[in-house]
Amino acid sequence: MLYATEENVKHAQRWLQTLEVDVGAPPIKALELAISLEPDAIYLLTDGVTTVDVAGYLREVNRVHDLIYGEQVKVPIHTIAFYSMDGQALLRRIAQENNGQFVYVPDPRRPGR
């Protein structure tokens, strides 16, 4: 973790420009890594279309048992659905079950959607 200094932000922007998007890959490994870092929150940006039971996986790995309060979510997961409504149900469920919020971002190239 780094402070958001001007230099660090520029470095992060340069690094982001080098990344390649892996279309169609399930987010399991990315979520596993993110949860292991114990952040304040996770933002899952995707179209939500997958054949993997991501919600079930998160019910297993994103929980801790507290003696007083019972089962608790480790890290809130907010979901942001891009362009496709196909994965909306899954992303709403993930957000709801992980103390997060769901947001849909329509395709700006398609007016009226």
Secondary structure as UniProt FT lines:
FT   HELIX           6..18
FT   TURN            23..24
FT   HELIX           28..36
FT   STRAND          42..46
FT   HELIX           54..61
FT   STRAND          63..66
FT   TURN            67..69
FT   STRAND          70..73
FT   STRAND          77..82
FT   TURN            86..87
FT   HELIX           88..97
FT   TURN            98..99
FT   STRAND          102..105
FT   TURN            108..109
FT   TURN            111..112
//
